[in-house]
Amino acid sequence: MAELQRQYLKAMGIDVWQRRDLPVVEVPQSQPVTVPQVSESAAIIANSEPSTAPTADVSTMEWGALQRAVSTCERCSLHSTRTQTVFGVGDKQASLMIIGEAPGGDEDRQGEPFVGRAGQLLNEMLRAIGFKRDQVYIANILKCRPPHNRDPKVDEVNCCDPYLKRQITLVQPAAVLAVGRIAAQNLLKSSERIGVLRGREHQLPGTKIPLIATYHPAYLLRSPIEKRKAWQDLQQVHALITDKI
């Protein structure tokens, strides 16, 4: 294991075990990475109605038009409580696409997904498998923050669904990493717990894109014992991408 990777694992709070007959590599102390105590809620939409497409034909939009459509969207009630929409960020030709649940307070203020201390931990998780933040594409199921970070409602997910599908089509990632229970359940149209969904390869419905589900960074801080499982998920998605390169 490379020394730099050891540092990232330490930043994630994962102890690195070594065989006693191997030389021990000293690793400089990394700066601690903390994550706000944000609750990870659940949304089960396995039997929800098909997504309702926006009035404009989102399926043919390029990036500029798509982002403008999202920024002016008023299809659900969330437009009345948002500060701004949170479209997505990163490499638009990325091999890895990260999909989370919905914007939180920091994201609503800054207009970018996974910012603040939660974003810092996600960045370290990505760096542990050799990716910088700007080398992946990051988006959310919802483009607007639900008030008080409540669970997304089915109609809200349905309204945003065409936007996310178009983003996936434009990026054409080699793999998708679903971060958190709500993202995984909505993308896979499943009611299974995240502990059941993670640890195996799925296929994003309607595509040939492999999908790996993992725990949300905020949950990992509340339940540090699960960080090793998250590391396994990261290794799995890295292997999928490497196989396709």
N, C-alpha and C positions, 0 to 999 in steps of 0.2 A: 504494500500500500504506500502511495506517495506521501511524502512529508506534508505537502500542502493540503492534501485531502484529509490527513489526520487533523489538521488545524480546523478544517470546516466541520468535521465530525465533533470535535470538541465544542465548537460554537453551537452546534445543535444539542449539546449536552449528552452526547453518546460516548461512553467510555470505550476505548479501543483496547481489546485484549490481545496479548501476544503469548506465543509459546515460550516456555522458560529457556529452551535451548537456542533461542534466536536472540541476536543482539537487540537491545532496547534503544529506540530512536528517541532522543529528547526533542520535545516539541515546545516552541515558545508559547507562553500563555496567551490565549486569544481573549479579545475583549468580550465580555458577556453579552449575549443577545437575549433581550427580554421581549415578551409579547403581552399586550394588554389582556385583561380578563374579559374576553368577549365570548358570550355564550354561543355554542354551535347548535342551532335549531334544526328541526327536521321538517321536510315537506314531502309528502307522499303523493305522487300524481300518476301512479301506475295505470289507473283506470280513468284518467282525465280525458276530456274531449280533445280532439286534434287542435293544433295551434290555429288561431285565426290570423291570417296574413294582414298586414297593414294595407291601407288603401293603395299606396304606390306599390309597384312591383319590385319588392326588395330583392327578389331572386336574381335580378339582372343588374343590380347596382354595383358600381365600383366603390373603392374606399371613400372617396370624397363625398359622393352622394349618400352613401350609407351613413357616414358619420353625421352629415347634416340632417338626415331623416331621424336619427336617434336624438339629436340635440333639440329637435322641435317636437318630438313625439308627445302626444297627449291622449294616447289610447286607453290608459288606465288612470286611476286616481292618484297614483304616485307622482304625477307631474306637478300636482298642486302643493306638494310638501318638499320636493327636492330643492337643493341649492343649485345643482347642475347635474347633467347626466354624466355617467362614467362609461365611456365607450370601450376602451381597451388600449393597450400599450405594448410596444415591443417590435420585434422583427416580423414584418408582414409576410415573410417567406420562411418562417421558422420551422425547424423540424419538430419542435416540441411546443404544444399549445397547453397552457395552464387555464383551467376553467374553475372559478370559484362560485360562491353562492350569490352574493349581492353586495353592493357598496355599504360600508359602515360610515360613521361620522367623519373620519379623516378623509375617506375617499369622496364623500359627498362634497366636502369643502375644497379638495384639491383636484377633483375630476380625474383621478387615476386609480386603478385597482391596486389593492394590496400595498398601501403606503403605511407610514408610521412603523411602530415596533413589530407589528404582525408581518408587515412587508419585509422587514429586516431579517426575520427568521426564514421567511420563504426564500429570500435571496441567498441565505447561507445554505439552505437545503438544495437549491439549484447549483450553487457553486461546488457542493460536495460531489456532484456528478459531472462537473466540468462545464457548467453553463453560467454565463453572466446574465443578469436580468434582461439586458437589451438583446440577448440572443434567442429569447423565447417570445411567444406572444401570449399576453395575459388578458383574460376577459372574465366576465361574470354571467351567470344565468340571467340576472336582472341588471338593467342599466340605470336604475334609480334606487335610492336607498328607501327601504321600508321604514316607516316611523318607528323609533325606539328599537331598531334592529329586529323587529318581529319576523316571524316566518313569512316567506313569500306566499302569496295566495295563488291559487291555480290560474285565475284569470290574468294575473300579472305575469306569471311565467309564460302563459300562452301568447300574450301580447308581445313579449320580448323574444320569443322563440325564433321568429323569422330573421331577426337581426343577428342572433347568435349563429344560426345555421348558415347565413351568408358569410359571416366572418370565418367560420370553419372552412367553407367552400373556397374562399379567397386565399386563406393561408395554406390549405392543403397540407397539414402537418403529417409527419410520419407517425406521430403518436399523440394522444391526449392524456393529460394527467388531471383527473377530477379531484379537486381539493375540498374535502369535507363531505359530510353525509348528504346535505341538500343537493349539492352539485352532482354527486354520484347518482343519487336516486332520480333526479330529474333527467339527467342525460341518458340513463339506462332504462327509464320508465319502470323503476323497481321500487318495492317497498322494503327491501332487505336492509338490515342494519349495515353501517359502514364496516363493522368488523367482519361481516360476512362477504361484503362486496370486494374488499381489499384482498390482496394476496393471490389474485388470479387475473388472467388476461380476459378482457371483454372486447367486444366490437361495438363501436359507436353505431347505433341503429341508423339504417339507411346509407351507410358508408362501409368501406373496407378498412377504416382507420382503427387501429387497436387502442383500447382505453384501459388505463390503470387508475384505480381509485385509491386514495390515501387519506390520512387524517388531516384536519385543518390545523395550521400552525398554532392557533389559539388553544385548541384542544390539547395539543402536544405539551403546552406549558402547564395546563391543569393536570395532565396525566403523563408525566415524563417517562413512565415505564413503557409507554407506547412508541417512544422515539425509535427504538430499534426496529419495530415493525415498519415505521415510516421509511427508515433507511433501506429496508428490504424492498419496499415499493419503488423507491427512487432507483435502486439498482436494476429493478425489473424494467422500468420504463427506459432507462439508459440502454439496456441490452436490446430492447425493441428498436430503438433509433439506430444503434450501431449496426444491427442486422440489415437495416434498410439503406445504409450509406454505401 
